[in-house]
Amino acid sequence: MSVSSARTGALNPVALLDAENLRADVDAAVTAHLGRLAAEVSAISPKAEVLVEEAAGLLMGGKRLRAAFCYWSFRAHGGAADPTDPARIAAVRVGAALELFQAAALLHDDVMDNSDMRRGRPTAHRAFAAKHAVAGWSGEAVRFGDAAAILLGDLVLLAAQRELSAALAPLPADVVEATRARFDVMQSEVVVGQYLDVLVQAEPWGGDPASDEERARKVLRAKTASYSVAAPLALGALLAGRGTRAAAGIEAAGLPLGEAFQLRDDVLGVFGDPAVTGKPAGDDLREGKHTVVVARTLALLPHADGPEAATLTAALGDPDLSEEDVARVREVIVGSGALDAVEQLIADLSVRAHALLDLADLTEPGRGVLTDLAHAAVDRAA
């Protein structure tokens, strides 16, 4: 699909991601890597082939948004569209590495959050637990499922590293060094951000809603904003050979956009349509996630010990929360004004991100597509 046809429906993510054959090329790179991994795993033990099958099921459901931010930053910084150009091939494969890294993060995240569904299918730890139960193996099915999913996450994380190394191999040494360094920092940011997420769930919550909100925002900036938007944008600039200054400039726009992206996820975690999000309605509530939405609601409620606050706090972490319970919590959030407040925060962050994009030294068509992707990342239902 051409860029012009993609931009005709500017906020259609499918059209944007299909432009210049990007989605198909990234899918092909991911599929090729999984094929090599499957052969390697099978040679070690056919019993472990199920690991790659489970990884493939997860990876084929992604939106490829991170790969798109990387690629279109590459194009906006002067990278070529020629499919035979080594730098363009590298940009696609780094996009595949980002998709693999995200899958590894999701596999681990789902175990930590005890999630049931991901992208419309059972999470890996649930699927492995079900295999254990059906086969009648010894031991606890849940423990087996968790262990298998963690190991699968490790395997896919290694796959991301290998794909990245292969992608960078043909490029100049300075580009390889800078790109590898930014990818490495991104991984550290996500792991530390994940720990902060675990920590914020364990620490006292509710006594100081303003402080709670700031802690929640620090988590999403470290855990999600970097690897979802900021790092892919920086990687694209580096792959185009523009160096660390240009990468820092475009990353500055990616940070508020990445925060807005995750805030949209937090809103969808309570208000999203399961048929669109692929997760049950109110799943973030059942998992007890201490999000900006929750903190802002507690801050805006007139009485910290009132019935509305009790309804919300009782719902957090209740795995048996019914749809009716979720509906009541939604009423509390909306009635407090928190939903409108978070939507305004998303809008403010988006305005800041677009202003920084406008200031960046970018070329067309990359600039226009990045602008459209920025809108699509925030104005979405899944």
Steps between C-alpha positions, in 0.01 A plus 500: 500500500629847414550773757246723332226237515583428862471865594162533330362333811754658727376351827447150359783308670469209260558722198788679669673177599452350153662799323819414307426132573628546855269264685555221249877547513511501880270197512730322256805579715325377816375186324846425360655536843238274658566243228870494583421485869255213449764294319752568775257414780379185324859381459548534874171328586176458306318524834592868515350588159190622683706797625545639151138421411383705798737785412374503143141525616582805710723669242257473213246711689700820544421839348867560401477856634852495646645378174308775321637775724852369438458469124328833442753679716763339278319632193442843655872527569591434138497120485425343161177323404683267258429145629848389390680775694699342789401778740131458415526124551668568834222740605240230427693236691558729798122544493470122516742497796278757675197277442686201643610704800144614563377141484759397760394787726133405462566135583668598827251779572202266465649262757564785746151641446338155498316599181258263327483639147734672257406605146181298512661172604600339831827632638798265469509401867130414486549298181792303646308439822210365295735261314627374834148446632375322188804270492463416868867564577628504856546820696296820493367610162522869593866477601582314181319762293681788668839333464445416133386855418801654677735273308321584177542869578873441547518312170323780311723760667801313365330495161470880512873529568587269214270679257652833598855373449412359158326823403800716588773276355518667152502860632791736576665450838394837640134433414521151651654629823248780549199285413609214722563740788152652476334159474692384807393803704141444389509149640634622834229767513228241449635259762545777757157639409349155550660478843365844589158376390527199732622732776218751462248218529661392828558838664228681699244658269214744548635722775632768266327485158724769348813307595336177386432651158857619461631154590263344247618741232865423573425132451332547164774735378769245582311182421307593187565847361860421413467172314161576350583830335811690613760229443360385162508862379859540618601170340359612166707818504814305588438243224469785250851608599392829656680443829419549866399867478217430256405191700473705818286759321244253374506308828397819682176490301459129566504524879175698548343306215599172664349615827177596323505158327517318834238723659269402215571136588412574862167650394430204273590265786181616671280634221614299197282265295627141548411417139746770391768492771525120521485517881204472739336827601643632825801267496725771643263525797507123560879509485500784755706734286580832665459722197470872440127448443460349846719760671321789332161356599600477866637853485178643358247318715353737761547254787803272530300270727171530313303222327639583153858462622405177675349364178820573310747372758296183558505427127877531465658156496173308514541220243129416521379847403182468294397713205250673727779577748712643218206713389466644852870587510469667161218715641722602792786595268280697263306665781818617671613678185813283479427365153470853360814602689706212363368565149617861540841380616523276193407794280758728666777243460402447136512874429848515651616202296366646174665835574835326544444299182437826315835634626697193394704506179298243306428438134190384316332259469636384835400812688136475393472130576659546843246771573218269399646212703519728802129571468417133443701390805282711728163514320433128506263241644751217548 
